[in-house]
């Protein structure tokens, strides 16, 4: 699939889940929205074509979703290997005060202030009628209001069978009125609580403004620590530091890890094929995590006109180091290849 928007093109080939995650995200970061859509061109590839670079769709940036082993065998020129997704986990291996102390000071201060103002309370509910209410009026309403046509939702049947029936539904109340919820998967063999489906009543933005989701996180941690949970898995997001979800989950004192599910062995191979201003703008504006030998590093691009976007912090347990890469050096092979093509 080749996608063009915002004055540049990106092609994605390989694992189908990369279309809904990686390609969609790059389109949003290139300016695609309800009024400005990306122009997509589909092409048919066979599995073995993914290993032959000149058979991939031509674009300014080429991305291939594949296995970790295959990604690391692809050419290294002007390219990097990224995890297809990363997860954020909170280890409950210390006392509650220590665990809460890992959360950013600003988040803790905000929670204390809003707790006094709104009298937050939380509880786990088992009533099947509450599940129906949560799924329809909280979860689906939130997904629709926040993501529109790009929403990706779990079916009601799967949410019930795989989460509610054997898991937990946490409900947050403000001044005694339920306003938010979180449906969680529970693994009794590992004592891991995975936060799956969030939602606020009627999908109303006002609940986000009052800090409801952040309050629910604090109260969930307190409940988990008191009920034998070993680890909270906050689920995954794309490996781009400019992703709002990435920055939000980083602030909760979490550790960044490769996904503990089928995504753990999958990677993105990203190669830059054209050195143009729009391409440089995109690379600098969207620092990301790379993977090598199972280790995660943050990469920030920069050049003489574009400073590294260090306002997207990467420091978290699980991120080994942050590297700044000069685009003039990184893209030198691209410039040389273009010059050879012009001469020929």
N, C-alpha and C positions, 0 to 999 in steps of 0.2 A: 504494500500500500504506500503510495506516494501522496504526501499532503503538502499543499502550498497555501500559506497565509502569512501576512505580515512581512511580505517582501523576501521570503526565503522558503526553501523546501526541505522537508525531512521525510525520508522513507523508512518504513518499518516492515520487517519481514521476520517470519519465524513463529514462535509460540503465540497462539491466538490471544492469550490473556494480555499480551503487550499492547494490543489495539485499544482495549478499554482502559488501560492504565497509562502506559508510557506515551503512546501517540496522542491520546486525548489531552494529557497534561501539557505536552509540548505545544499543542495547538492553542490552549488557553494562554500559555506564556508568550505566544506570538500574536496575541490579540483577538483570538476567536471568541465570539460570544453570541448571544441571541440574534444580533443584527449583522454580525460579520462572521460568516462561516468559512471554514477551510475548504479548498477545492481538493478532492481526493480522487486519485486514479488507482484502480486496482489492477494488479498483474498476477499471473499464475506462476508459481515456482514449485519445483520439486525439492524434496529434502536435501538432496546432495548439492543443489544450487546454492544453498546457504554457505557452503564452504568455498565457493568460487566468487570472489569479490566482483569481477566484471560482469557477472550475471545478475547482480542485485540491481534494483531500480535506481536510476541515476537521480541524485539529489544533492543539495548542499551538504547535508549531514545524513549518513546512513546508519541505521540502528538495526541490529539483528538480535532477536530473542532466542536463546538456545541454551544448551547445557553449559555448566561451568567448564567442563573439559574442552568442549568445542570452542567456546568463546576464547579461551586462552591459547588456542592453536591458530586463531585467525591473525592476519597481519597486524603488526604493532605500529606501523607508520601512521602518525597523526590519529592514533586511536587509543582508547582506554576500555577497560572492562568494568562494568558496574553491576551491583546486585540488581535483580529485577524489582525487588522490594526489600525493605528492612522492617524488623519488628522492634518494639520498645517494651522492655520488661522491667518490672519493679520487684526486686528481691526482698522478701519479708524475713530476712535472716537475722535481723537485729530487733531491739525493742522498738515500740511504736514511735517514741520520741526521735530516735535516730533515723528511722525511715522517713518520717515527716520532715526531718531536718535536711534531707536531700533535695526537697522541693525548693524552688527558687524563693528567695526572701520576699519578693514582690507578690508572688502567688499566695504565700502564707499570710502576709499582711492583709491582702485583699479578702481572703477567706475569713479571717477573724473579724474584720470590719463588717462585712456583709452578713456574717452569722448573727451579730448583735442586731443588725437592722432588720433582717428578714426571718430570723428564728428558723433556720434550716433544720429539718429532721429527715431521717431516711430509714427505710425498712425494706425487708424482703417480703414479697407477697407470693402466695401460691394459688390464689383464686383464678380459675379459668376465665371468668368474666373480666378480670383485670388484664389478663393476657390479650383478649380480644380488643379491649379498650386501648391498651398500650400500642398494639400493632397498628390499628387503624388510625387512631387520633393523635398518637405521639410519633411513632417511628415513621410510618408512611407519610404523614403530614410534614414531618421535618425533612425527609428526603426530597419530597416534591418541592417544598418551598426553597430549599437551599441549593438544589442541583438542577431542578427543572428537567429538560430533555436529557441531561447527562446522568440522571439518577441511576444508580445500580442498587437493586433491592433484593433482599432474601424473600423467598416465597413464604406465605403464612404457614403453610404446612411444614416446611423445613424449619422455620423458626420455632414452631411448637415442638416437633419431634426431636430436633437436634439440640435445642437450647432450653426451652421452658420446661419440658417434661422432666429432664434430668439435671437442669441447671438452676439458675437463679434469676429472678426479676427484681431489681432494686428500684424503689420508687422514692423520689425526693419530693418533700413538701415544703412550701413556704407559708409561714403563719398557719399551718395546719391544712393547707390546700395543696393537693398533688399537682405538680407542674412539670415534672421531668422523670425519665426512667432510663434504665440501662438493662438490656437483656444479656445475660452472661452464660457462657458455656463452662461447665465444671467437669474437670477430669479428676476423678477420685483416686486414680492410680498414681498420679504425679502431684496431686494437690495444687494444680494450676487453674486459676480462674481467668478465663479469657473474656475480655469485654467485647461484645459483638455488635449489638444493635442499640444505638442511642436514640433518644427523641425527647422533644419538649412538647408540651400540650399545644395542640393545633399548629405545631411548627412555628409558633410565634417568635419573632426575633426579640421581643421584649424580655423573654426568659434568658436569652444569651446575654443581653445587656445587664441583667441583674447578677450575672455570674453563676447561674444555676448549674451549668455543666461542670464548672470548676468546683463548686460546693459538693456536687455529687461525687466527684473524684476523691475529695478528702474524706467524706463519710464512708465511701466504699473501702478505702484503705483501712480506716478504723475498724470496719466490720470484718474485713478479711483478716486483719491481724488478730482479731479476737475469735476467729472461727477456723483456725487451722490451715489457712491458705499459705502455701509456701511461696508462690510467685503470682503476680498479676501480669498478664500479657495484654498490652494495650493494642495489639494487632499492628498491622503494617501500613506502610505508605510508600510512595515512590521515593527513590534515593536522592531527590533533589532538595537541597537546603532551602530553596525558595518556596517550597511547598508549605502552606500555612499549617497543615496537619503535622508536618515534621517538626516545626518550631514549637507548636503547642505541646506535643507529646514530650519533647526534649525538656521542657520546663518542669515536668512532674517528677524529676529525680530518677528517671529511667535509665536503663542500659540499652544501647543499640546492639542488636544481634541480627545475624542472618535468620530468616524465618524458620521456625521449627516444623514447618509443614512442607508440602511439595515445592514451594517456592525456594526453599533453601538451597537446592542444587541447580537453580536456574540463574542465568546471567544475561546482561545486555552488552553487546559489543557495539561501541559507538566509534565511528570514524568520520572525520571531517574531510570532505572532498573539494570544497571550494573555500577560498580565503576571500571573503567579502565583508564589508562593514556590517551588514545585517547578521551575518554568521558570528562575527566577533561580538556584537552586541548581545546576541542570545547566549553565547558561551559565558561571557562575563556576568550576565544577569542571573545565571542559573548554575551556581556552583553545585557540585554533587559528590556523592560518595563513590569511591572505586573499591574494587576487591582484588586482592592478590594473596594467595596462600591462605585463604580464610580470614585475612585481616582486612579491616575497613579503614580507609583513609579519606579525608576530605580534600577535594581539589578545587582551588580558586584560580581562575584564569585572569590575566590582566595584560595590558600593553601600555604604551606611552600615553595613549589618550583615554584609556579606560582603567581606572583603579579597581583592584580586587574588591568584590562585594563582601567585605568582612562583617557587614551589618547583618548577614545571615550566619549566626554563630554555629559552629560545629562541635565545640567542646562538650563531650558527653562520655561517660564510661562506655567502652566498646569501640570508640573511634580512636585509632592509634595515634594519628598525627594529621595536621593540616598542612598541605603543600600549596604554594603559590607557583603557577606555571606561566611563564612568559609566552604569549601567543605567537610572537615573532619566531621563537625557537620551535614551538610545538607545530606550527603550520609551515615551517620551512620546507618539508618534503612536498607539501601540497603546491607551494609556489614553484618549486623546481619542476614538478611534473607538468604543471600548466605551461611553463616556459618551453619544456621539451615538445609538448603537443603543438604549441604555436610555431616553433621552428620547423617541425616536421611538416 
